[in-house]
Amino acid sequence: MQFVRGNKAIRDHQKDGKSLYLFEYVDRGYVRFIGEMVCWKIHEKSGLDIKGRLRKMIVFELKPAN
């Protein structure tokens, strides 16, 4: 699986010296700030996309930065 754009940014945020902030979708046009996170594990799994097709997914496991 290739890491490009956002996935690459999440994977490499610590190496690049960048913070990673997590937001939660609340309602149309509204999000809630959860906090600063650290990506500490990455793995792949199979799952269905929105059209019901089987595909590989990247799972980023995050934990609070503090």
mmCIF file as Biopython writes it, N, C-alpha, C and O atoms, coordinates in Angstrom:
data_model
#
loop_
_atom_site.group_PDB
_atom_site.id
_atom_site.type_symbol
_atom_site.label_atom_id
_atom_site.label_alt_id
_atom_site.label_comp_id
_atom_site.label_asym_id
_atom_site.label_entity_id
_atom_site.label_seq_id
_atom_site.pdbx_PDB_ins_code
_atom_site.Cartn_x
_atom_site.Cartn_y
_atom_site.Cartn_z
_atom_site.occupancy
_atom_site.B_iso_or_equiv
_atom_site.auth_seq_id
_atom_site.auth_asym_id
_atom_site.pdbx_PDB_model_num
ATOM 1   N N  . MET A ? 1  ? 0.845   -1.173 0.000  1.0 0.0 1  A 1 
ATOM 2   C CA . MET A ? 1  ? 0.000   0.000  0.000  1.0 0.0 1  A 1 
ATOM 3   C C  . MET A ? 1  ? 0.895   1.242  0.000  1.0 0.0 1  A 1 
ATOM 4   O O  . MET A ? 1  ? 1.906   1.291  0.701  1.0 0.0 1  A 1 
ATOM 5   N N  . GLN A ? 2  ? 0.519   2.221  -0.777 1.0 0.0 2  A 1 
ATOM 6   C CA . GLN A ? 2  ? 1.303   3.443  -0.870 1.0 0.0 2  A 1 
ATOM 7   C C  . GLN A ? 2  ? 0.814   4.484  0.131  1.0 0.0 2  A 1 
ATOM 8   O O  . GLN A ? 2  ? -0.384  4.637  0.366  1.0 0.0 2  A 1 
ATOM 9   N N  . PHE A ? 3  ? 1.763   5.183  0.703  1.0 0.0 3  A 1 
ATOM 10  C CA . PHE A ? 3  ? 1.441   6.283  1.596  1.0 0.0 3  A 1 
ATOM 11  C C  . PHE A ? 3  ? 1.689   7.587  0.847  1.0 0.0 3  A 1 
ATOM 12  O O  . PHE A ? 3  ? 2.834   7.949  0.578  1.0 0.0 3  A 1 
ATOM 13  N N  . VAL A ? 4  ? 0.613   8.284  0.514  1.0 0.0 4  A 1 
ATOM 14  C CA . VAL A ? 4  ? 0.696   9.568  -0.174 1.0 0.0 4  A 1 
ATOM 15  C C  . VAL A ? 4  ? -0.221  10.564 0.527  1.0 0.0 4  A 1 
ATOM 16  O O  . VAL A ? 4  ? -1.111  10.175 1.283  1.0 0.0 4  A 1 
ATOM 17  N N  . ARG A ? 5  ? -0.001  11.829 0.276  1.0 0.0 5  A 1 
ATOM 18  C CA . ARG A ? 5  ? -0.808  12.941 0.792  1.0 0.0 5  A 1 
ATOM 19  C C  . ARG A ? 5  ? -1.092  12.800 2.290  1.0 0.0 5  A 1 
ATOM 20  O O  . ARG A ? 5  ? -0.159  12.740 3.090  1.0 0.0 5  A 1 
ATOM 21  N N  . GLY A ? 6  ? -2.353  12.747 2.671  1.0 0.0 6  A 1 
ATOM 22  C CA . GLY A ? 6  ? -2.734  12.740 4.084  1.0 0.0 6  A 1 
ATOM 23  C C  . GLY A ? 6  ? -2.239  11.539 4.857  1.0 0.0 6  A 1 
ATOM 24  O O  . GLY A ? 6  ? -1.811  11.669 6.004  1.0 0.0 6  A 1 
ATOM 25  N N  . ASN A ? 7  ? -2.293  10.345 4.230  1.0 0.0 7  A 1 
ATOM 26  C CA . ASN A ? 7  ? -1.802  9.149  4.918  1.0 0.0 7  A 1 
ATOM 27  C C  . ASN A ? 7  ? -0.314  9.261  5.222  1.0 0.0 7  A 1 
ATOM 28  O O  . ASN A ? 7  ? 0.138   8.863  6.296  1.0 0.0 7  A 1 
ATOM 29  N N  . LYS A ? 8  ? 0.437   9.796  4.288  1.0 0.0 8  A 1 
ATOM 30  C CA . LYS A ? 8  ? 1.880   9.994  4.496  1.0 0.0 8  A 1 
ATOM 31  C C  . LYS A ? 8  ? 2.118   11.023 5.601  1.0 0.0 8  A 1 
ATOM 32  O O  . LYS A ? 8  ? 3.013   10.850 6.428  1.0 0.0 8  A 1 
ATOM 33  N N  . ALA A ? 9  ? 1.325   12.087 5.616  1.0 0.0 9  A 1 
ATOM 34  C CA . ALA A ? 9  ? 1.470   13.128 6.637  1.0 0.0 9  A 1 
ATOM 35  C C  . ALA A ? 9  ? 1.206   12.570 8.035  1.0 0.0 9  A 1 
ATOM 36  O O  . ALA A ? 9  ? 1.910   12.916 8.984  1.0 0.0 9  A 1 
ATOM 37  N N  . ILE A ? 10 ? 0.194   11.708 8.167  1.0 0.0 10 A 1 
ATOM 38  C CA . ILE A ? 10 ? -0.100  11.094 9.466  1.0 0.0 10 A 1 
ATOM 39  C C  . ILE A ? 10 ? 1.048   10.176 9.874  1.0 0.0 10 A 1 
ATOM 40  O O  . ILE A ? 10 ? 1.536   10.248 11.002 1.0 0.0 10 A 1 
ATOM 41  N N  . ARG A ? 11 ? 1.475   9.321  8.962  1.0 0.0 11 A 1 
ATOM 42  C CA . ARG A ? 11 ? 2.553   8.374  9.261  1.0 0.0 11 A 1 
ATOM 43  C C  . ARG A ? 11 ? 3.840   9.080  9.676  1.0 0.0 11 A 1 
ATOM 44  O O  . ARG A ? 11 ? 4.509   8.641  10.612 1.0 0.0 11 A 1 
ATOM 45  N N  . ASP A ? 12 ? 4.191   10.160 8.998  1.0 0.0 12 A 1 
ATOM 46  C CA . ASP A ? 12 ? 5.493   10.808 9.180  1.0 0.0 12 A 1 
ATOM 47  C C  . ASP A ? 12 ? 5.469   12.047 10.078 1.0 0.0 12 A 1 
ATOM 48  O O  . ASP A ? 12 ? 6.481   12.741 10.177 1.0 0.0 12 A 1 
ATOM 49  N N  . HIS A ? 13 ? 4.357   12.341 10.728 1.0 0.0 13 A 1 
ATOM 50  C CA . HIS A ? 13 ? 4.246   13.606 11.459 1.0 0.0 13 A 1 
ATOM 51  C C  . HIS A ? 13 ? 5.331   13.793 12.518 1.0 0.0 13 A 1 
ATOM 52  O O  . HIS A ? 13 ? 5.844   14.902 12.661 1.0 0.0 13 A 1 
ATOM 53  N N  . GLN A ? 14 ? 5.693   12.766 13.252 1.0 0.0 14 A 1 
ATOM 54  C CA . GLN A ? 14 ? 6.727   12.919 14.280 1.0 0.0 14 A 1 
ATOM 55  C C  . GLN A ? 14 ? 8.099   13.143 13.651 1.0 0.0 14 A 1 
ATOM 56  O O  . GLN A ? 14 ? 8.850   14.013 14.091 1.0 0.0 14 A 1 
ATOM 57  N N  . LYS A ? 15 ? 8.423   12.368 12.634 1.0 0.0 15 A 1 
ATOM 58  C CA . LYS A ? 15 ? 9.706   12.504 11.935 1.0 0.0 15 A 1 
ATOM 59  C C  . LYS A ? 15 ? 9.841   13.895 11.319 1.0 0.0 15 A 1 
ATOM 60  O O  . LYS A ? 15 ? 10.931  14.465 11.287 1.0 0.0 15 A 1 
ATOM 61  N N  . ASP A ? 16 ? 8.709   14.440 10.825 1.0 0.0 16 A 1 
ATOM 62  C CA . ASP A ? 16 ? 8.713   15.763 10.198 1.0 0.0 16 A 1 
ATOM 63  C C  . ASP A ? 16 ? 8.591   16.905 11.203 1.0 0.0 16 A 1 
ATOM 64  O O  . ASP A ? 16 ? 8.614   18.073 10.815 1.0 0.0 16 A 1 
ATOM 65  N N  . GLY A ? 17 ? 8.462   16.580 12.502 1.0 0.0 17 A 1 
ATOM 66  C CA . GLY A ? 17 ? 8.358   17.599 13.539 1.0 0.0 17 A 1 
ATOM 67  C C  . GLY A ? 17 ? 7.029   18.341 13.525 1.0 0.0 17 A 1 
ATOM 68  O O  . GLY A ? 17 ? 6.972   19.518 13.881 1.0 0.0 17 A 1 
ATOM 69  N N  . LYS A ? 18 ? 5.957   17.660 13.116 1.0 0.0 18 A 1 
ATOM 70  C CA . LYS A ? 18 ? 4.647   18.300 13.014 1.0 0.0 18 A 1 
ATOM 71  C C  . LYS A ? 18 ? 3.684   17.707 14.022 1.0 0.0 18 A 1 
ATOM 72  O O  . LYS A ? 18 ? 3.785   16.534 14.382 1.0 0.0 18 A 1 
ATOM 73  N N  . SER A ? 19 ? 2.756   18.524 14.469 1.0 0.0 19 A 1 
ATOM 74  C CA . SER A ? 19 ? 1.713   18.077 15.391 1.0 0.0 19 A 1 
ATOM 75  C C  . SER A ? 19 ? 0.587   17.423 14.604 1.0 0.0 19 A 1 
ATOM 76  O O  . SER A ? 19 ? 0.380   17.719 13.428 1.0 0.0 19 A 1 
ATOM 77  N N  . LEU A ? 20 ? -0.140  16.524 15.274 1.0 0.0 20 A 1 
ATOM 78  C CA . LEU A ? 20 ? -1.280  15.839 14.678 1.0 0.0 20 A 1 
ATOM 79  C C  . LEU A ? 20 ? -2.486  16.113 15.570 1.0 0.0 20 A 1 
ATOM 80  O O  . LEU A ? 20 ? -2.492  15.738 16.743 1.0 0.0 20 A 1 
ATOM 81  N N  . TYR A ? 21 ? -3.499  16.762 15.020 1.0 0.0 21 A 1 
ATOM 82  C CA . TYR A ? 21 ? -4.688  17.133 15.782 1.0 0.0 21 A 1 
ATOM 83  C C  . TYR A ? 21 ? -5.886  16.311 15.320 1.0 0.0 21 A 1 
ATOM 84  O O  . TYR A ? 21 ? -6.099  16.135 14.120 1.0 0.0 21 A 1 
ATOM 85  N N  . LEU A ? 22 ? -6.668  15.808 16.275 1.0 0.0 22 A 1 
ATOM 86  C CA . LEU A ? 22 ? -7.833  14.984 15.978 1.0 0.0 22 A 1 
ATOM 87  C C  . LEU A ? 22 ? -9.108  15.782 16.221 1.0 0.0 22 A 1 
ATOM 88  O O  . LEU A ? 22 ? -9.280  16.404 17.269 1.0 0.0 22 A 1 
ATOM 89  N N  . PHE A ? 23 ? -9.992  15.752 15.237 1.0 0.0 23 A 1 
ATOM 90  C CA . PHE A ? 23 ? -11.303 16.379 15.335 1.0 0.0 23 A 1 
ATOM 91  C C  . PHE A ? 23 ? -12.361 15.318 15.106 1.0 0.0 23 A 1 
ATOM 92  O O  . PHE A ? 23 ? -12.130 14.351 14.380 1.0 0.0 23 A 1 
ATOM 93  N N  . GLU A ? 24 ? -13.530 15.497 15.727 1.0 0.0 24 A 1 
ATOM 94  C CA . GLU A ? 24 ? -14.640 14.571 15.584 1.0 0.0 24 A 1 
ATOM 95  C C  . GLU A ? 24 ? -15.786 15.273 14.868 1.0 0.0 24 A 1 
ATOM 96  O O  . GLU A ? 24 ? -16.153 16.391 15.230 1.0 0.0 24 A 1 
ATOM 97  N N  . TYR A ? 25 ? -16.354 14.622 13.853 1.0 0.0 25 A 1 
ATOM 98  C CA . TYR A ? 25 ? -17.506 15.173 13.159 1.0 0.0 25 A 1 
ATOM 99  C C  . TYR A ? 25 ? -18.699 15.167 14.111 1.0 0.0 25 A 1 
ATOM 100 O O  . TYR A ? 25 ? -19.011 14.138 14.711 1.0 0.0 25 A 1 
ATOM 101 N N  . VAL A ? 26 ? -19.371 16.322 14.253 1.0 0.0 26 A 1 
ATOM 102 C CA . VAL A ? 26 ? -20.513 16.431 15.148 1.0 0.0 26 A 1 
ATOM 103 C C  . VAL A ? 26 ? -21.808 16.545 14.354 1.0 0.0 26 A 1 
ATOM 104 O O  . VAL A ? 26 ? -22.762 15.808 14.602 1.0 0.0 26 A 1 
ATOM 105 N N  . ASP A ? 27 ? -21.839 17.456 13.418 1.0 0.0 27 A 1 
ATOM 106 C CA . ASP A ? 27 ? -23.027 17.704 12.606 1.0 0.0 27 A 1 
ATOM 107 C C  . ASP A ? 27 ? -22.588 18.438 11.352 1.0 0.0 27 A 1 
ATOM 108 O O  . ASP A ? 27 ? -21.435 18.858 11.258 1.0 0.0 27 A 1 
ATOM 109 N N  . ARG A ? 28 ? -23.449 18.594 10.423 1.0 0.0 28 A 1 
ATOM 110 C CA . ARG A ? 28 ? -23.111 19.282 9.176  1.0 0.0 28 A 1 
ATOM 111 C C  . ARG A ? 28 ? -22.478 20.645 9.462  1.0 0.0 28 A 1 
ATOM 112 O O  . ARG A ? 28 ? -23.115 21.537 10.024 1.0 0.0 28 A 1 
ATOM 113 N N  . GLY A ? 29 ? -21.212 20.786 9.063  1.0 0.0 29 A 1 
ATOM 114 C CA . GLY A ? 29 ? -20.503 22.044 9.267  1.0 0.0 29 A 1 
ATOM 115 C C  . GLY A ? 29 ? -19.905 22.227 10.651 1.0 0.0 29 A 1 
ATOM 116 O O  . GLY A ? 29 ? -19.336 23.279 10.939 1.0 0.0 29 A 1 
ATOM 117 N N  . TYR A ? 30 ? -20.023 21.220 11.517 1.0 0.0 30 A 1 
ATOM 118 C CA . TYR A ? 30 ? -19.516 21.343 12.877 1.0 0.0 30 A 1 
ATOM 119 C C  . TYR A ? 30 ? -18.605 20.168 13.232 1.0 0.0 30 A 1 
ATOM 120 O O  . TYR A ? 30 ? -18.920 19.010 12.958 1.0 0.0 30 A 1 
ATOM 121 N N  . VAL A ? 31 ? -17.474 20.495 13.844 1.0 0.0 31 A 1 
ATOM 122 C CA . VAL A ? 31 ? -16.557 19.481 14.359 1.0 0.0 31 A 1 
ATOM 123 C C  . VAL A ? 31 ? -16.179 19.834 15.787 1.0 0.0 31 A 1 
ATOM 124 O O  . VAL A ? 31 ? -16.303 20.984 16.208 1.0 0.0 31 A 1 
ATOM 125 N N  . ARG A ? 32 ? -15.714 18.832 16.530 1.0 0.0 32 A 1 
ATOM 126 C CA . ARG A ? 32 ? -15.275 19.034 17.913 1.0 0.0 32 A 1 
ATOM 127 C C  . ARG A ? 32 ? -13.795 18.677 17.981 1.0 0.0 32 A 1 
ATOM 128 O O  . ARG A ? 32 ? -13.379 17.639 17.468 1.0 0.0 32 A 1 
ATOM 129 N N  . PHE A ? 33 ? -13.009 19.533 18.611 1.0 0.0 33 A 1 
ATOM 130 C CA . PHE A ? 33 ? -11.583 19.280 18.796 1.0 0.0 33 A 1 
ATOM 131 C C  . PHE A ? 33 ? -11.402 18.263 19.898 1.0 0.0 33 A 1 
ATOM 132 O O  . PHE A ? 33 ? -11.870 18.469 21.017 1.0 0.0 33 A 1 
ATOM 133 N N  . ILE A ? 34 ? -10.721 17.156 19.594 1.0 0.0 34 A 1 
ATOM 134 C CA . ILE A ? 34 ? -10.461 16.101 20.582 1.0 0.0 34 A 1 
ATOM 135 C C  . ILE A ? 34 ? -9.131  16.344 21.278 1.0 0.0 34 A 1 
ATOM 136 O O  . ILE A ? 34 ? -9.046  16.234 22.501 1.0 0.0 34 A 1 
ATOM 137 N N  . GLY A ? 35 ? -8.093  16.673 20.517 1.0 0.0 35 A 1 
ATOM 138 C CA . GLY A ? 35 ? -6.798  16.954 21.128 1.0 0.0 35 A 1 
ATOM 139 C C  . GLY A ? 35 ? -5.647  16.601 20.207 1.0 0.0 35 A 1 
ATOM 140 O O  . GLY A ? 35 ? -5.833  16.120 19.090 1.0 0.0 35 A 1 
ATOM 141 N N  . GLU A ? 36 ? -4.448  16.859 20.716 1.0 0.0 36 A 1 
ATOM 142 C CA . GLU A ? 36 ? -3.244  16.512 19.966 1.0 0.0 36 A 1 
ATOM 143 C C  . GLU A ? 36 ? -2.956  15.032 20.165 1.0 0.0 36 A 1 
ATOM 144 O O  . GLU A ? 36 ? -3.014  14.518 21.282 1.0 0.0 36 A 1 
ATOM 145 N N  . MET A ? 37 ? -2.644  14.356 19.065 1.0 0.0 37 A 1 
ATOM 146 C CA . MET A ? 37 ? -2.447  12.918 19.102 1.0 0.0 37 A 1 
ATOM 147 C C  . MET A ? 37 ? -1.071  12.546 18.552 1.0 0.0 37 A 1 
ATOM 148 O O  . MET A ? 37 ? -0.383  13.364 17.942 1.0 0.0 37 A 1 
ATOM 149 N N  . VAL A ? 38 ? -0.688  11.284 18.786 1.0 0.0 38 A 1 
ATOM 150 C CA . VAL A ? 38 ? 0.527   10.705 18.233 1.0 0.0 38 A 1 
ATOM 151 C C  . VAL A ? 38 ? 0.114   9.408  17.544 1.0 0.0 38 A 1 
ATOM 152 O O  . VAL A ? 38 ? -0.633  8.610  18.111 1.0 0.0 38 A 1 
ATOM 153 N N  . CYS A ? 39 ? 0.596   9.199  16.334 1.0 0.0 39 A 1 
ATOM 154 C CA . CYS A ? 39 ? 0.354   7.943  15.624 1.0 0.0 39 A 1 
ATOM 155 C C  . CYS A ? 39 ? 1.386   6.942  16.125 1.0 0.0 39 A 1 
ATOM 156 O O  . CYS A ? 39 ? 2.583   7.120  15.902 1.0 0.0 39 A 1 
ATOM 157 N N  . TRP A ? 40 ? 0.933   5.895  16.797 1.0 0.0 40 A 1 
ATOM 158 C CA . TRP A ? 40 ? 1.896   4.967  17.395 1.0 0.0 40 A 1 
ATOM 159 C C  . TRP A ? 40 ? 1.854   3.580  16.770 1.0 0.0 40 A 1 
ATOM 160 O O  . TRP A ? 40 ? 2.778   2.795  16.984 1.0 0.0 40 A 1 
ATOM 161 N N  . LYS A ? 41 ? 0.809   3.247  16.001 1.0 0.0 41 A 1 
ATOM 162 C CA . LYS A ? 41 ? 0.756   1.961  15.308 1.0 0.0 41 A 1 
ATOM 163 C C  . LYS A ? 41 ? 0.025   2.146  13.988 1.0 0.0 41 A 1 
ATOM 164 O O  . LYS A ? 41 ? -0.898  2.952  13.879 1.0 0.0 41 A 1 
ATOM 165 N N  . ILE A ? 42 ? 0.455   1.385  12.991 1.0 0.0 42 A 1 
ATOM 166 C CA . ILE A ? 42 ? -0.192  1.382  11.687 1.0 0.0 42 A 1 
ATOM 167 C C  . ILE A ? 42 ? -0.320  -0.066 11.239 1.0 0.0 42 A 1 
ATOM 168 O O  . ILE A ? 42 ? 0.635   -0.836 11.329 1.0 0.0 42 A 1 
ATOM 169 N N  . HIS A ? 43 ? -1.496  -0.431 10.759 1.0 0.0 43 A 1 
ATOM 170 C CA . HIS A ? 43 ? -1.660  -1.754 10.172 1.0 0.0 43 A 1 
ATOM 171 C C  . HIS A ? 43 ? -2.700  -1.692 9.056  1.0 0.0 43 A 1 
ATOM 172 O O  . HIS A ? 43 ? -3.421  -0.704 8.914  1.0 0.0 43 A 1 
ATOM 173 N N  . GLU A ? 44 ? -2.762  -2.748 8.281  1.0 0.0 44 A 1 
ATOM 174 C CA . GLU A ? 44 ? -3.721  -2.846 7.187  1.0 0.0 44 A 1 
ATOM 175 C C  . GLU A ? 44 ? -4.764  -3.889 7.530  1.0 0.0 44 A 1 
ATOM 176 O O  . GLU A ? 44 ? -4.496  -4.852 8.248  1.0 0.0 44 A 1 
ATOM 177 N N  . LYS A ? 45 ? -5.964  -3.678 7.002  1.0 0.0 45 A 1 
ATOM 178 C CA . LYS A ? 45 ? -7.007  -4.690 7.119  1.0 0.0 45 A 1 
ATOM 179 C C  . LYS A ? 45 ? -7.896  -4.583 5.889  1.0 0.0 45 A 1 
ATOM 180 O O  . LYS A ? 45 ? -7.868  -3.575 5.182  1.0 0.0 45 A 1 
ATOM 181 N N  . SER A ? 46 ? -8.670  -5.604 5.640  1.0 0.0 46 A 1 
ATOM 182 C CA . SER A ? 46 ? -9.608  -5.603 4.529  1.0 0.0 46 A 1 
ATOM 183 C C  . SER A ? 46 ? -10.968 -5.153 5.028  1.0 0.0 46 A 1 
ATOM 184 O O  . SER A ? 46 ? -11.353 -5.439 6.162  1.0 0.0 46 A 1 
ATOM 185 N N  . GLY A ? 47 ? -11.682 -4.455 4.180  1.0 0.0 47 A 1 
ATOM 186 C CA . GLY A ? 47 ? -13.009 -3.988 4.541  1.0 0.0 47 A 1 
ATOM 187 C C  . GLY A ? 47 ? -13.736 -3.502 3.304  1.0 0.0 47 A 1 
ATOM 188 O O  . GLY A ? 47 ? -13.174 -3.478 2.209  1.0 0.0 47 A 1 
ATOM 189 N N  . LEU A ? 48 ? -14.992 -3.114 3.483  1.0 0.0 48 A 1 
ATOM 190 C CA . LEU A ? 48 ? -15.818 -2.672 2.377  1.0 0.0 48 A 1 
ATOM 191 C C  . LEU A ? 48 ? -15.802 -1.149 2.259  1.0 0.0 48 A 1 
ATOM 192 O O  . LEU A ? 48 ? -15.853 -0.436 3.262  1.0 0.0 48 A 1 
ATOM 193 N N  . ASP A ? 49 ? -15.730 -0.663 1.021  1.0 0.0 49 A 1 
ATOM 194 C CA . ASP A ? 49 ? -15.827 0.778  0.817  1.0 0.0 49 A 1 
ATOM 195 C C  . ASP A ? 49 ? -17.306 1.173  0.766  1.0 0.0 49 A 1 
ATOM 196 O O  . ASP A ? 49 ? -18.179 0.332  0.983  1.0 0.0 49 A 1 
ATOM 197 N N  . ILE A ? 50 ? -17.592 2.448  0.481  1.0 0.0 50 A 1 
ATOM 198 C CA . ILE A ? 50 ? -18.984 2.913  0.527  1.0 0.0 50 A 1 
ATOM 199 C C  . ILE A ? 50 ? -19.851 2.309  -0.574 1.0 0.0 50 A 1 
ATOM 200 O O  . ILE A ? 50 ? -21.078 2.384  -0.507 1.0 0.0 50 A 1 
ATOM 201 N N  . LYS A ? 51 ? -19.226 1.713  -1.582 1.0 0.0 51 A 1 
ATOM 202 C CA . LYS A ? 51 ? -19.982 1.048  -2.644 1.0 0.0 51 A 1 
ATOM 203 C C  . LYS A ? 51 ? -20.065 -0.464 -2.424 1.0 0.0 51 A 1 
ATOM 204 O O  . LYS A ? 51 ? -20.555 -1.194 -3.285 1.0 0.0 51 A 1 
ATOM 205 N N  . GLY A ? 52 ? -19.582 -0.931 -1.265 1.0 0.0 52 A 1 
ATOM 206 C CA . GLY A ? 52 ? -19.662 -2.347 -0.931 1.0 0.0 52 A 1 
ATOM 207 C C  . GLY A ? 52 ? -18.573 -3.208 -1.539 1.0 0.0 52 A 1 
ATOM 208 O O  . GLY A ? 52 ? -18.671 -4.435 -1.507 1.0 0.0 52 A 1 
ATOM 209 N N  . ARG A ? 53 ? -17.542 -2.598 -2.089 1.0 0.0 53 A 1 
ATOM 210 C CA . ARG A ? 53 ? -16.435 -3.352 -2.687 1.0 0.0 53 A 1 
ATOM 211 C C  . ARG A ? 53 ? -15.356 -3.614 -1.646 1.0 0.0 53 A 1 
ATOM 212 O O  . ARG A ? 53 ? -15.056 -2.754 -0.818 1.0 0.0 53 A 1 
ATOM 213 N N  . LEU A ? 54 ? -14.777 -4.805 -1.696 1.0 0.0 54 A 1 
ATOM 214 C CA . LEU A ? 54 ? -13.708 -5.170 -0.777 1.0 0.0 54 A 1 
ATOM 215 C C  . LEU A ? 54 ? -12.433 -4.424 -1.162 1.0 0.0 54 A 1 
ATOM 216 O O  . LEU A ? 54 ? -12.076 -4.365 -2.338 1.0 0.0 54 A 1 
ATOM 217 N N  . ARG A ? 55 ? -11.760 -3.865 -0.188 1.0 0.0 55 A 1 
ATOM 218 C CA . ARG A ? 55 ? -10.515 -3.132 -0.436 1.0 0.0 55 A 1 
ATOM 219 C C  . ARG A ? 55 ? -9.620  -3.215 0.790  1.0 0.0 55 A 1 
ATOM 220 O O  . ARG A ? 55 ? -10.069 -3.600 1.869  1.0 0.0 55 A 1 
ATOM 221 N N  . LYS A ? 56 ? -8.349  -2.852 0.621  1.0 0.0 56 A 1 
ATOM 222 C CA . LYS A ? 56 ? -7.423  -2.766 1.747  1.0 0.0 56 A 1 
ATOM 223 C C  . LYS A ? 56 ? -7.559  -1.391 2.379  1.0 0.0 56 A 1 
ATOM 224 O O  . LYS A ? 56 ? -7.712  -0.390 1.679  1.0 0.0 56 A 1 
ATOM 225 N N  . MET A ? 57 ? -7.502  -1.346 3.699  1.0 0.0 57 A 1 
ATOM 226 C CA . MET A ? 57 ? -7.594  -0.089 4.433  1.0 0.0 57 A 1 
ATOM 227 C C  . MET A ? 57 ? -6.377  0.068  5.318  1.0 0.0 57 A 1 
ATOM 228 O O  . MET A ? 57 ? -5.843  -0.912 5.839  1.0 0.0 57 A 1 
ATOM 229 N N  . ILE A ? 58 ? -5.944  1.297  5.486  1.0 0.0 58 A 1 
ATOM 230 C CA . ILE A ? 58 ? -4.866  1.612  6.427  1.0 0.0 58 A 1 
ATOM 231 C C  . ILE A ? 58 ? -5.526  2.041  7.724  1.0 0.0 58 A 1 
ATOM 232 O O  . ILE A ? 58 ? -6.406  2.901  7.725  1.0 0.0 58 A 1 
ATOM 233 N N  . VAL A ? 59 ? -5.100  1.438  8.835  1.0 0.0 59 A 1 
ATOM 234 C CA . VAL A ? 59 ? -5.633  1.792  10.153 1.0 0.0 59 A 1 
ATOM 235 C C  . VAL A ? 59 ? -4.509  2.462  10.935 1.0 0.0 59 A 1 
ATOM 236 O O  . VAL A ? 59 ? -3.457  1.864  11.163 1.0 0.0 59 A 1 
ATOM 237 N N  . PHE A ? 60 ? -4.741  3.709  11.344 1.0 0.0 60 A 1 
ATOM 238 C CA . PHE A ? 60 ? -3.791  4.452  12.166 1.0 0.0 60 A 1 
ATOM 239 C C  . PHE A ? 60 ? -4.295  4.401  13.605 1.0 0.0 60 A 1 
ATOM 240 O O  . PHE A ? 60 ? -5.405  4.845  13.896 1.0 0.0 60 A 1 
ATOM 241 N N  . GLU A ? 61 ? -3.484  3.865  14.491 1.0 0.0 61 A 1 
ATOM 242 C CA . GLU A ? 61 ? -3.840  3.860  15.907 1.0 0.0 61 A 1 
ATOM 243 C C  . GLU A ? 61 ? -3.201  5.086  16.541 1.0 0.0 61 A 1 
ATOM 244 O O  . GLU A ? 61 ? -1.985  5.268  16.496 1.0 0.0 61 A 1 
ATOM 245 N N  . LEU A ? 62 ? -4.050  5.922  17.133 1.0 0.0 62 A 1 
ATOM 246 C CA . LEU A ? 62 ? -3.601  7.179  17.725 1.0 0.0 62 A 1 
ATOM 247 C C  . LEU A ? 62 ? -3.717  7.116  19.237 1.0 0.0 62 A 1 
ATOM 248 O O  . LEU A ? 62 ? -4.566  6.409  19.780 1.0 0.0 62 A 1 
ATOM 249 N N  . LYS A ? 63 ? -2.854  7.863  19.908 1.0 0.0 63 A 1 
ATOM 250 C CA . LYS A ? 63 ? -2.964  8.017  21.360 1.0 0.0 63 A 1 
ATOM 251 C C  . LYS A ? 63 ? -2.684  9.478  21.677 1.0 0.0 63 A 1 
ATOM 252 O O  . LYS A ? 63 ? -1.997  10.160 20.917 1.0 0.0 63 A 1 
ATOM 253 N N  . PRO A ? 64 ? -3.217  9.963  22.805 1.0 0.0 64 A 1 
ATOM 254 C CA . PRO A ? 64 ? -2.978  11.372 23.166 1.0 0.0 64 A 1 
ATOM 255 C C  . PRO A ? 64 ? -1.495  11.684 23.268 1.0 0.0 64 A 1 
ATOM 256 O O  . PRO A ? 64 ? -0.707  10.860 23.733 1.0 0.0 64 A 1 
ATOM 257 N N  . ALA A ? 65 ? -1.122  12.871 22.835 1.0 0.0 65 A 1 
ATOM 258 C CA . ALA A ? 65 ? 0.286   13.282 22.849 1.0 0.0 65 A 1 
ATOM 259 C C  . ALA A ? 65 ? 0.808   13.470 24.267 1.0 0.0 65 A 1 
ATOM 260 O O  . ALA A ? 65 ? 2.007   13.323 24.500 1.0 0.0 65 A 1 
ATOM 261 N N  . ASN A ? 66 ? -0.046  13.785 25.197 1.0 0.0 66 A 1 
ATOM 262 C CA . ASN A ? 66 ? 0.405   14.026 26.587 1.0 0.0 66 A 1 
ATOM 263 C C  . ASN A ? 66 ? 0.477   12.744 27.358 1.0 0.0 66 A 1 
ATOM 264 O O  . ASN A ? 66 ? 0.834   12.752 28.536 1.0 0.0 66 A 1 
#
